[in-house]
Amino acid sequence: MTYVLSREALAACLAVSTRGREAAKIDEIVRAVCEASGVDRLAVYSPSRLSQVARARQIVMYEAWQAGLSANAIGRVLKRDHSTVLHGIRAEEQRRAAL
């Protein structure tokens, strides 16, 4: 028996597959940043605004952006608005430029 997916069904499958890869890539970055900074991995995904957590989250945003992910994709995974992600990326860029 052969199954044929409609264009809409195929697009939906590809979207789910892409989101899974984005989440996996960001989770890998989160693990590395948390290991280096000592911040709890779950705290990065939480709404915490503690300075250490926010800084680690901004580093994750920056590194994910450098890895080619969009601000919308990063925001989806970290449960943040894309404008928050862009702010985090700019903040980290400024910190790195000051070094």
Buried (B, 14 or more C-beta within 10 A) or exposed (E): EEEEEEEEEEEEEEEEEEEEEBBEBBBEBBEEBBEEBEBBBEBBBBEBEEEEBBBBBBBBBBBBBEEEBEBEBBBBBBEBEBEBBBBBBEBBEEEEEEE
